[in-house]
Amino acid sequence: MPITTPIAQALCAALEYAPERGEEIAGLLTAPPNLSMGDFAFPCFQLAKALRAPPPKIAADLAARVKPDVLIAKAVAQGPYVNLHLHRPEAARRVLGAVLAEARGEVRRNTGGGQVVVLDFSAPNIAKPFHFGHLRSTNLGADLARIFAFLGYRVVRRNYLGDWGTQFGFVIHAWQKWGDAQLLREGAIDYLVELYVRAYRESESDPGVREQARLLFLRLEQGDPEITALWRQFRELSLAGFMKTYRRLGIEFDSYEGEAAVNPLVEATIARFQRAGVAEESQGALVVQVGAVIGREIAPLMLRKSDGASTYAARDCAEALDRWERYGFSANIYVVSRQEDHFAQVFAALTRLGEAEGWDSRWPATCENVSFGYVRGMSTRKGEAVWLEAVLDEARDRARRIREEKSAANPRAFPALSTDELDAVSEAVGQAALLYFDVSARRLSDVTFDWDSVLQFEGNTGPYLQYSHARMCGIFRRAASMGIGEPAALPPMPASLADEEWALVLALRGFGAAVERAAAEREPHEVARYLHGLASAYNAFYNNCTVLDAADAPTTNARLALVSACRAVLASGLGLLGIRPLETM
């Protein structure tokens, strides 16, 4: 039970509210500016209208009516706020007990109650580079998938591959003209990209190449056996290359079905729009008017171009309809950058289709586009995109050099590692630097990448969080060497807690709320921000409160329990961000 629950119930009793309003009241609790003012603050602004009184008077009356109990020491009015002071040992006991119970697997969160959330993310294009720019969609989507699963949702991870389109005409043209089977075997995805680039550049000076590519793709659409076999081979080789990167990042998908799998559904979907009377002709094209549904002036969604070709939007409509029939989701999330208008058109067109066909047209409202900003500072001198595998390799190599430098400068803090250990730590730290950077700012922010900043072992970085976790593990290694075991059960809390201890307890109790916010706002940054605050609170505690050399054994045991709870929460939070918590660095 969150510690805010009994506090909210005490406020409900004082306000003579029904206990059912406890969740509403708990949601209003905030932290005072400093601990001397109290441990929680309850703002009275929202009560002013109902109680017909100014907030300061409501606060004074409410504070007088809150009854002290085993948890609440006193309530004090300060302006329009009621500041609540807790009995710290009891509050610490409840917070640590809840954290450790979850760490032992005795309690699981179930906000989602098994509801289905479909996440569509990553979606690289076959026969094109899997570059650093793909990391944002891949990482944000994977983080959200872990967050929703942690909260008890049933998550479906879909990778809607770009495996259909005229780029295959270019690749097949280049293969027929210059293809080398040995080069394809030796470096499949690199070679396919090379072929595509070569053909595309040739088309810039020879328009006939573009026409040849169009005709080759037309043969693919018509099911030509020779062209289809090449397409299937190139798709499988590209996917194998992508899978190598996904395995390295610890990311899995439930489906790799791309545009090609949807293509057979497109004509039937367009026919549905026509039969329902939703589609209309406009300058030779077939469109769906969506402005009235969206509530602003916007171009209609185009199902078919004037030349008769179906559109990407038509495929997205077909895929969404198929997705709903398969999963019956409560949320359908597309982690795609800067395509807000496109998705608004698709969802509005589906709403109109539902209204016309008489089925529940509310489900398109559960579809949403989770967009994100740009990453600057990661390209070659020629302005070309950098391959993600190359970035992961460089992150690992830079992390290794930094670790070796730290070991040479301070061997006590950074003892020598075996080659295998150094390899594993370097890979984990390099990935942490990249993955945490991606969520260190809110997703819609444009961010600038800088190697020196992201690999720092202090500040708002992934390596800092890993180092904090390793510090916690180090305390237990030292305790074991002294014959002190980790407490098997929650020990009694001391009669008084130092401010740094109490600040860490308060930080620990905020984890669940941070994860809930991250899910509700589709914002993994909320978890990252929370973890940085937790690590900062822990390091303040570490620098000011001795653990193994405390004044007495009960204090040592209580502080070990506090470190254990902090380690469990930090490890859990890092896991949500795809970052490996390290026991040593």
C-alpha positions as CSV (number, residue, x, y, z in Angstrom):
1,M,0.0,0.0,0.0
2,P,1.5,3.4,-0.9
3,I,2.2,5.6,2.1
4,T,0.0,8.3,0.6
5,T,-3.1,6.0,1.1
6,P,-3.4,6.2,4.9
7,I,-2.6,9.9,4.8
8,A,-5.3,10.5,2.2
9,Q,-7.8,8.5,4.3
10,A,-7.0,10.6,7.4
11,L,-7.7,13.7,5.3
12,C,-10.9,12.2,4.0
13,A,-12.0,11.6,7.6
14,A,-11.2,15.1,8.6
15,L,-13.1,16.5,5.5
16,E,-16.0,14.0,6.2
17,Y,-15.5,12.6,2.7
18,A,-16.3,9.0,1.7
19,P,-13.3,6.8,1.8
20,E,-13.7,6.1,-1.9
21,R,-12.4,9.6,-2.5
22,G,-9.0,8.7,-1.0
23,E,-7.4,8.1,-4.4
24,E,-8.5,11.6,-5.5
25,I,-7.1,13.2,-2.3
26,A,-3.8,11.2,-2.6
27,G,-3.3,12.6,-6.1
28,L,-3.3,16.1,-4.7
29,L,-0.5,15.5,-2.1
30,T,2.7,17.2,-2.9
31,A,6.2,17.6,-1.3
32,P,6.8,20.9,0.7
33,P,9.8,23.0,-0.5
34,N,12.0,21.6,2.4
35,L,11.7,18.9,5.0
36,S,11.5,21.4,7.9
37,M,8.0,22.4,6.7
38,G,6.7,18.8,6.7
39,D,6.8,15.5,4.8
40,F,3.7,16.0,2.7
41,A,1.6,19.1,1.8
42,F,-2.1,19.1,0.9
43,P,-3.2,22.2,-1.2
44,C,-6.7,23.5,-0.4
45,F,-7.3,25.5,-3.5
46,Q,-9.6,22.9,-5.1
47,L,-11.8,22.8,-2.0
48,A,-12.5,26.5,-2.0
49,K,-15.5,26.4,-4.3
50,A,-17.2,23.4,-2.7
51,L,-16.6,24.6,0.9
52,R,-17.3,28.3,0.0
53,A,-14.3,29.5,2.0
54,P,-10.8,30.9,1.2
55,P,-8.0,28.2,1.0
56,P,-6.1,29.6,4.0
57,K,-9.2,29.2,6.2
58,I,-9.9,25.7,4.9
59,A,-6.3,24.8,5.6
60,A,-6.5,26.1,9.2
61,D,-9.8,24.2,9.9
62,L,-8.6,21.0,8.2
63,A,-5.3,21.0,10.1
64,A,-7.2,21.3,13.4
65,R,-9.4,18.3,12.5
66,V,-6.7,15.9,11.3
67,K,-6.2,13.4,14.1
68,P,-2.6,12.3,14.9
69,D,-2.1,8.5,14.7
70,V,0.7,6.0,14.4
71,L,1.8,7.5,11.1
72,I,0.8,11.2,11.2
73,A,2.6,13.1,14.0
74,K,0.9,16.4,13.4
75,A,-0.8,18.6,10.7
76,V,0.1,22.3,10.5
77,A,-1.6,24.9,8.4
78,Q,0.7,27.2,6.3
79,G,-1.2,29.6,4.1
80,P,-3.4,27.5,1.8
81,Y,-1.6,24.3,2.6
82,V,-1.9,21.7,5.3
83,N,1.7,20.4,6.0
84,L,1.7,16.9,7.4
85,H,4.6,15.7,9.6
86,L,5.0,12.0,9.9
87,H,6.4,9.7,12.5
88,R,9.6,8.9,10.5
89,P,10.4,5.4,11.9
90,E,6.8,4.2,11.1
91,A,6.8,5.8,7.7
92,A,10.2,4.3,6.9
93,R,9.0,0.9,8.0
94,R,6.1,1.0,5.7
95,V,8.0,2.3,2.7
96,L,10.9,-0.1,3.0
97,G,8.5,-3.0,3.7
98,A,6.6,-2.3,0.5
99,V,9.7,-1.9,-1.6
100,L,11.4,-5.1,-0.3
101,A,8.2,-7.1,-0.6
102,E,8.0,-6.1,-4.3
103,A,11.7,-6.9,-4.7
104,R,11.1,-10.4,-3.3
105,G,8.2,-10.9,-5.8
106,E,5.6,-11.0,-3.0
107,V,3.7,-8.1,-4.6
108,R,3.1,-7.3,-8.3
109,R,1.6,-4.1,-9.7
110,N,-1.6,-4.6,-11.7
111,T,-2.7,-1.2,-12.9
112,G,-3.3,-2.6,-16.3
113,G,-5.3,-5.6,-15.2
114,G,-4.3,-7.5,-18.3
115,Q,-5.6,-4.9,-20.8
116,V,-3.8,-5.1,-24.2
117,V,-1.5,-2.4,-25.2
118,V,0.0,-2.6,-28.8
119,L,3.2,-0.8,-29.3
120,D,4.5,-0.2,-32.9
121,F,8.1,0.9,-32.8
122,S,11.6,0.8,-34.5
123,A,10.3,-0.1,-38.0
124,P,13.5,0.2,-40.1
125,N,13.4,-0.1,-43.8
126,I,14.6,-3.3,-45.5
127,A,17.8,-2.8,-47.6
128,K,18.4,0.6,-46.0
129,P,20.8,1.5,-43.1
130,F,19.7,0.8,-39.5
131,H,21.2,4.1,-38.3
132,F,21.5,6.0,-35.1
133,G,18.3,7.9,-35.9
134,H,16.4,4.7,-35.4
135,L,17.5,4.4,-31.8
136,R,14.9,6.9,-30.6
137,S,11.9,5.0,-31.8
138,T,13.4,1.7,-30.9
139,N,14.5,2.8,-27.4
140,L,11.3,4.8,-26.5
141,G,9.1,1.9,-27.7
142,A,11.0,-0.7,-25.8
143,D,11.0,1.4,-22.7
144,L,7.2,1.9,-22.9
145,A,6.7,-1.8,-23.5
146,R,8.6,-2.6,-20.3
147,I,6.8,0.1,-18.4
148,F,3.3,-1.1,-19.4
149,A,4.3,-4.8,-18.7
150,F,5.6,-3.8,-15.3
151,L,2.2,-2.2,-14.5
152,G,0.3,-5.4,-15.5
153,Y,-0.7,-4.7,-19.1
154,R,-0.4,-7.4,-21.7
155,V,2.0,-5.8,-24.2
156,V,2.2,-6.7,-27.9
157,R,5.4,-5.4,-29.5
158,R,5.2,-4.9,-33.2
159,N,7.9,-4.0,-35.6
160,Y,6.2,-2.8,-38.8
161,L,9.1,-3.2,-41.2
162,G,9.4,-1.1,-44.3
163,D,9.5,-4.1,-46.5
164,W,7.5,-2.9,-49.5
165,G,8.0,-0.1,-51.9
166,T,9.9,1.2,-54.9
167,Q,13.3,0.9,-53.0
168,F,13.1,-2.8,-53.8
169,G,12.9,-1.9,-57.5
170,F,16.2,-0.1,-57.1
171,V,17.9,-2.9,-55.2
172,I,16.7,-5.6,-57.6
173,H,17.8,-3.4,-60.6
174,A,21.3,-3.0,-59.0
175,W,21.5,-6.7,-58.2
176,Q,20.7,-7.7,-61.7
177,K,23.3,-5.3,-63.1
178,W,26.1,-5.6,-60.5
179,G,25.2,-8.3,-58.0
180,D,27.9,-10.4,-56.4
181,A,26.7,-13.5,-54.5
182,Q,29.9,-13.7,-52.4
183,L,29.7,-10.1,-51.3
184,L,26.1,-10.6,-50.4
185,R,27.1,-13.6,-48.2
186,E,30.0,-11.7,-46.6
187,G,28.1,-8.6,-45.6
188,A,24.5,-8.8,-46.5
189,I,23.0,-5.6,-45.2
190,D,26.0,-3.4,-46.0
191,Y,26.0,-4.8,-49.5
192,L,22.3,-4.3,-50.0
193,V,22.6,-0.7,-48.9
194,E,25.5,-0.2,-51.3
195,L,23.5,-1.6,-54.1
196,Y,20.5,0.6,-53.3
197,V,22.7,3.8,-53.1
198,R,24.5,2.9,-56.3
199,A,21.2,2.4,-58.3
200,Y,19.6,5.5,-56.8
201,R,22.7,7.7,-57.7
202,E,22.6,6.2,-61.2
203,S,18.9,7.3,-61.5
204,E,19.8,10.9,-60.8
205,S,21.6,11.1,-64.1
206,D,19.6,8.4,-66.0
207,P,15.8,8.7,-65.6
208,G,15.5,5.3,-67.3
209,V,16.8,3.7,-64.1
210,R,13.9,5.1,-62.1
211,E,11.4,3.7,-64.6
212,Q,13.2,0.3,-64.6
213,A,12.9,0.3,-60.8
214,R,9.2,1.1,-61.0
215,L,8.6,-1.8,-63.4
216,L,10.6,-4.2,-61.3
217,F,8.5,-3.3,-58.2
218,L,5.4,-3.7,-60.3
219,R,6.5,-7.2,-61.2
220,L,7.0,-7.8,-57.4
221,E,3.4,-6.6,-56.7
222,Q,2.1,-8.9,-59.4
223,G,3.9,-11.9,-57.8
224,D,6.6,-12.6,-60.3
225,P,8.4,-15.7,-58.9
226,E,11.9,-14.6,-59.8
227,I,11.5,-11.1,-58.3
228,T,9.6,-12.4,-55.3
229,A,12.4,-14.8,-54.5
230,L,14.9,-12.0,-54.6
231,W,12.7,-9.8,-52.4
232,R,12.3,-12.6,-49.9
233,Q,16.0,-13.3,-49.8
234,F,16.9,-9.6,-49.3
235,R,14.2,-9.2,-46.6
236,E,15.5,-12.2,-44.6
237,L,19.1,-11.0,-44.9
238,S,18.2,-7.5,-43.8
239,L,16.1,-8.8,-40.9
240,A,19.0,-11.0,-39.7
241,G,21.1,-7.9,-39.5
242,F,18.5,-6.0,-37.6
243,M,18.1,-8.9,-35.2
244,K,21.8,-8.8,-34.4
245,T,21.3,-5.2,-33.1
246,Y,18.1,-6.0,-31.3
247,R,19.7,-8.9,-29.5
248,R,22.6,-6.7,-28.5
249,L,20.2,-4.2,-27.0
250,G,18.1,-7.0,-25.4
251,I,15.0,-6.0,-27.4
252,E,12.4,-8.5,-28.6
253,F,9.3,-8.2,-30.8
254,D,6.1,-10.3,-31.0
255,S,5.7,-9.5,-34.7
256,Y,8.0,-8.5,-37.6
257,E,5.1,-8.3,-40.1
258,G,5.7,-5.3,-42.3
259,E,3.9,-3.5,-45.1
260,A,4.1,-6.5,-47.4
261,A,1.9,-8.6,-45.0
262,V,-0.7,-5.8,-45.1
263,N,-0.6,-5.3,-48.9
264,P,-3.2,-8.1,-49.6
265,L,-5.7,-6.4,-47.3
266,V,-5.5,-2.9,-48.9
267,E,-7.9,-3.4,-51.8
268,A,-10.6,-4.9,-49.5
269,T,-10.1,-2.0,-47.1
270,I,-10.5,0.6,-49.8
271,A,-13.7,-1.2,-51.0
272,R,-15.1,-1.0,-47.4
273,F,-14.6,2.8,-47.4
274,Q,-16.4,3.0,-50.8
275,R,-19.3,0.7,-49.8
276,A,-19.8,2.7,-46.6
277,G,-20.1,5.9,-48.6
278,V,-17.1,7.4,-46.7
279,A,-14.7,7.7,-49.7
280,E,-15.2,10.2,-52.5
281,E,-13.6,11.1,-55.8
282,S,-11.4,14.3,-55.8
283,Q,-9.4,15.2,-58.9
284,G,-9.2,11.6,-59.9
285,A,-8.0,10.4,-56.5
286,L,-10.1,8.6,-53.9
287,V,-10.1,10.4,-50.5
288,V,-11.8,10.5,-47.1
289,Q,-12.7,13.9,-45.6
290,V,-11.5,14.0,-42.0
291,G,-11.5,17.7,-41.0
292,A,-14.8,17.5,-39.2
293,V,-13.7,14.6,-37.0
294,I,-10.3,16.2,-36.2
295,G,-11.9,19.6,-35.6
296,R,-9.6,21.6,-37.8
297,E,-8.9,22.3,-41.4
298,I,-6.7,19.5,-42.8
299,A,-6.2,17.7,-46.1
300,P,-8.3,14.7,-46.7
301,L,-6.8,11.2,-46.3
302,M,-6.0,9.8,-49.7
303,L,-6.7,6.1,-50.2
304,R,-5.8,6.0,-53.9
305,K,-3.8,8.3,-56.1
306,S,-5.1,9.6,-59.4
307,D,-2.9,7.0,-61.2
308,G,-4.7,4.2,-59.4
309,A,-2.0,3.3,-56.9
310,S,-2.9,2.7,-53.3
311,T,-1.3,4.9,-50.7
312,Y,0.7,4.4,-47.5
313,A,-2.3,5.8,-45.6
314,A,-4.5,3.1,-47.1
315,R,-2.1,0.5,-45.9
316,D,-2.1,2.0,-42.4
317,C,-5.9,1.9,-42.3
318,A,-5.9,-1.7,-43.4
319,E,-3.2,-2.6,-40.8
320,A,-5.1,-0.8,-38.0
321,L,-8.3,-2.7,-38.8
322,D,-6.5,-6.0,-38.9
323,R,-4.7,-5.1,-35.6
324,W,-8.0,-4.4,-33.8
325,E,-9.5,-7.6,-35.0
326,R,-6.5,-9.6,-33.7
327,Y,-5.9,-7.9,-30.4
328,G,-8.9,-5.9,-29.2
329,F,-6.5,-3.4,-27.6
330,S,-7.2,-0.8,-25.0
331,A,-4.4,1.3,-26.5
332,N,-2.6,1.2,-29.9
333,I,0.5,3.3,-29.9
334,Y,2.7,4.2,-32.9
335,V,6.1,5.5,-31.8
336,V,6.9,7.5,-34.9
337,S,8.4,10.9,-35.2
338,R,6.8,14.0,-36.8
339,Q,3.8,12.3,-38.5
340,E,1.1,13.8,-36.3
341,D,-1.1,14.9,-39.3
342,H,-0.8,11.5,-41.0
343,F,-1.9,9.6,-38.0
344,A,-4.6,12.1,-37.2
345,Q,-6.0,11.5,-40.7
346,V,-5.8,7.7,-40.4
347,F,-7.6,7.6,-37.0
348,A,-10.2,10.1,-38.2
349,A,-10.9,8.1,-41.3
350,L,-11.3,4.9,-39.2
351,T,-13.7,6.8,-37.0
352,R,-15.8,7.7,-40.0
353,L,-15.8,4.2,-41.3
354,G,-16.9,2.8,-37.9
355,E,-19.8,5.3,-37.7
356,A,-20.9,4.4,-41.3
357,E,-20.6,0.6,-40.8
358,G,-22.3,0.7,-37.4
359,W,-19.5,-0.9,-35.3
360,D,-18.0,0.6,-32.2
361,S,-16.2,3.6,-33.7
362,R,-14.7,4.5,-30.3
363,W,-11.7,2.2,-30.7
364,P,-9.9,4.5,-33.2
365,A,-9.7,7.0,-30.3
366,T,-7.5,4.6,-28.4
367,C,-5.0,4.8,-31.3
368,E,-2.3,7.4,-30.8
369,N,1.0,8.7,-32.3
370,V,3.8,9.1,-29.7
371,S,6.1,11.5,-31.5
372,F,9.6,12.6,-30.5
373,G,12.2,15.2,-31.2
374,Y,15.5,15.1,-33.2
375,V,18.9,14.1,-32.1
376,R,21.7,16.5,-33.3
377,G,25.4,15.9,-33.3
378,M,25.5,12.3,-34.6
379,S,26.4,12.3,-38.3
380,T,29.6,12.0,-40.5
381,R,31.4,15.1,-41.7
382,K,29.6,14.6,-45.0
383,G,26.3,14.8,-43.1
384,E,25.5,11.1,-43.6
385,A,23.7,9.0,-41.0
386,V,25.9,6.9,-38.8
387,W,25.0,3.2,-38.5
388,L,23.7,2.1,-35.1
389,E,26.1,-0.9,-34.8
390,A,29.0,1.5,-35.3
391,V,27.7,3.8,-32.6
392,L,27.3,0.9,-30.2
393,D,30.8,-0.2,-30.9
394,E,32.2,3.3,-30.3
395,A,30.3,3.6,-27.1
396,R,31.7,0.3,-25.8
397,D,35.3,1.3,-26.8
398,R,35.1,4.7,-25.3
399,A,33.6,3.2,-22.1
400,R,36.5,0.8,-22.0
401,R,39.1,3.5,-22.3
402,I,37.4,5.6,-19.5
403,R,37.3,2.5,-17.2
404,E,41.0,1.8,-17.8
405,E,41.9,5.4,-17.1
406,K,39.9,5.4,-13.9
407,S,41.5,2.1,-12.8
408,A,45.0,3.5,-13.4
409,A,44.2,6.7,-11.4
410,N,42.2,5.1,-8.6
411,P,42.7,1.3,-8.4
412,R,40.9,1.1,-5.0
413,A,37.6,2.6,-6.4
414,F,38.1,0.9,-9.8
415,P,39.9,-2.4,-9.2
416,A,41.4,-4.3,-12.2
417,L,39.0,-6.5,-14.0
418,S,39.5,-9.7,-16.1
419,T,39.3,-9.3,-19.8
420,D,35.8,-10.9,-19.9
421,E,34.6,-8.7,-17.0
422,L,36.0,-5.6,-18.7
423,D,34.3,-6.5,-22.0
424,A,31.0,-6.9,-20.2
425,V,31.3,-3.7,-18.2
426,S,32.4,-1.7,-21.2
427,E,29.4,-2.9,-23.3
428,A,26.9,-2.3,-20.5
429,V,28.3,1.2,-19.7
430,G,28.4,2.2,-23.4
431,Q,24.8,1.1,-23.9
432,A,23.7,2.8,-20.7
433,A,25.3,6.1,-21.9
434,L,23.3,5.9,-25.2
435,L,20.0,4.6,-23.8
436,Y,19.8,7.0,-20.9
437,F,20.8,10.0,-23.0
438,D,17.8,9.2,-25.2
439,V,15.4,9.6,-22.2
440,S,17.3,12.2,-20.2
441,A,15.0,14.8,-21.7
442,R,11.3,14.7,-22.5
443,R,10.7,12.9,-25.8
444,L,9.4,15.9,-27.8
445,S,12.6,17.8,-27.0
446,D,15.3,18.1,-29.6
447,V,18.6,17.0,-28.1
448,T,22.3,17.4,-28.9
449,F,24.5,14.3,-28.6
450,D,28.0,14.7,-27.1
451,W,30.2,11.7,-26.3
452,D,32.0,13.3,-23.4
453,S,28.8,14.3,-21.6
454,V,26.9,11.0,-22.0
455,L,29.8,8.9,-20.7
456,Q,30.4,10.9,-17.5
457,F,30.3,8.8,-14.3
458,E,28.6,11.7,-12.5
459,G,25.7,14.0,-13.3
460,N,22.6,13.1,-15.3
461,T,23.9,10.0,-17.1
462,G,23.4,6.3,-17.4
463,P,26.9,5.5,-16.1
464,Y,26.2,7.6,-13.0
465,L,23.2,5.5,-12.2
466,Q,25.2,2.3,-12.8
467,Y,28.0,3.6,-10.6
468,S,25.5,4.4,-7.8
469,H,24.1,0.8,-8.1
470,A,27.6,-0.6,-8.0
471,R,28.3,1.4,-4.8
472,M,25.3,-0.1,-3.1
473,C,26.5,-3.6,-4.1
474,G,29.9,-2.7,-2.8
475,I,28.5,-2.1,0.7
476,F,27.1,-5.6,0.8
477,R,30.4,-7.1,-0.4
478,R,32.2,-5.3,2.4
479,A,29.5,-6.3,4.9
480,A,30.0,-10.0,3.9
481,S,33.7,-9.7,4.4
482,M,33.0,-8.4,7.9
483,G,30.6,-11.3,8.6
484,I,27.5,-9.1,8.4
485,G,24.7,-10.6,6.4
486,E,22.0,-8.8,4.6
487,P,18.9,-8.6,6.8
488,A,16.5,-11.5,6.0
489,A,13.5,-9.5,7.3
490,L,12.9,-5.8,7.8
491,P,14.6,-4.8,11.0
492,P,13.2,-2.2,13.5
493,M,13.8,1.4,12.5
494,P,15.8,3.6,14.8
495,A,13.8,6.1,17.0
496,S,15.2,9.0,14.9
497,L,16.4,9.2,11.3
498,A,19.0,11.5,9.9
499,D,17.8,14.0,7.3
500,E,19.7,12.1,4.6
501,E,18.1,8.8,5.6
502,W,14.7,10.4,5.6
503,A,15.2,12.1,2.3
504,L,16.1,8.7,0.8
505,V,13.0,7.1,2.3
506,L,10.9,9.8,0.7
507,A,12.7,9.3,-2.6
508,L,12.0,5.5,-2.5
509,R,8.3,6.0,-2.1
510,G,8.0,7.9,-5.3
511,F,9.0,5.1,-7.7
512,G,5.5,3.7,-8.4
513,A,4.1,7.2,-9.1
514,A,7.0,7.9,-11.5
515,V,6.3,4.7,-13.4
516,E,2.5,5.4,-13.5
517,R,3.3,8.9,-14.9
518,A,5.6,7.5,-17.5
519,A,2.8,5.2,-18.7
520,A,0.1,7.8,-18.6
521,E,2.2,10.4,-20.4
522,R,4.0,7.9,-22.7
523,E,7.1,9.5,-21.3
524,P,10.0,7.2,-20.2
525,H,11.8,10.4,-19.1
526,E,9.7,10.3,-16.0
527,V,11.4,7.1,-14.9
528,A,14.9,8.5,-15.8
529,R,14.2,11.7,-13.9
530,Y,13.1,9.8,-10.9
531,L,16.1,7.5,-10.9
532,H,18.5,10.4,-11.1
533,G,16.8,12.0,-8.1
534,L,17.0,8.6,-6.2
535,A,20.7,8.2,-7.0
536,S,21.4,11.8,-5.9
537,A,19.5,11.1,-2.6
538,Y,21.4,7.9,-2.1
539,N,24.8,9.5,-2.7
540,A,24.0,12.2,-0.2
541,F,23.1,9.5,2.3
542,Y,26.3,7.6,1.4
543,N,28.5,10.6,2.0
544,N,26.9,11.6,5.3
545,C,25.7,8.4,7.0
546,T,28.0,5.5,7.8
547,V,26.4,2.1,7.3
548,L,28.8,-0.6,8.5
549,D,30.5,1.7,11.0
550,A,27.3,3.0,12.5
551,A,27.1,3.6,16.2
552,D,25.3,0.3,16.9
553,A,24.1,-2.9,15.3
554,P,20.4,-1.9,15.1
555,T,21.4,1.3,13.1
556,T,23.7,-0.7,10.8
557,N,20.9,-3.2,10.1
558,A,18.3,-0.5,9.5
559,R,20.7,1.3,7.1
560,L,21.5,-2.0,5.3
561,A,17.7,-2.4,4.8
562,L,17.6,1.1,3.4
563,V,20.5,0.4,1.0
564,S,18.9,-2.9,0.0
565,A,15.6,-1.2,-0.8
566,C,17.4,1.5,-2.8
567,R,19.3,-1.1,-4.7
568,A,16.2,-3.0,-5.6
569,V,14.3,0.1,-6.8
570,L,17.3,1.4,-8.8
571,A,17.8,-2.0,-10.5
572,S,14.1,-2.2,-11.3
573,G,14.1,1.2,-12.8
574,L,17.2,0.7,-14.8
575,G,15.7,-2.5,-16.1
576,L,12.6,-0.5,-17.3
577,L,15.0,1.6,-19.4
578,G,16.9,-1.3,-20.8
579,I,20.0,-0.5,-18.8
580,R,22.0,-3.3,-17.1
581,P,22.5,-2.6,-13.4
582,L,26.2,-3.4,-12.6
583,E,27.5,-4.9,-9.3
584,T,31.0,-3.6,-10.0
585,M,32.5,-0.9,-12.3
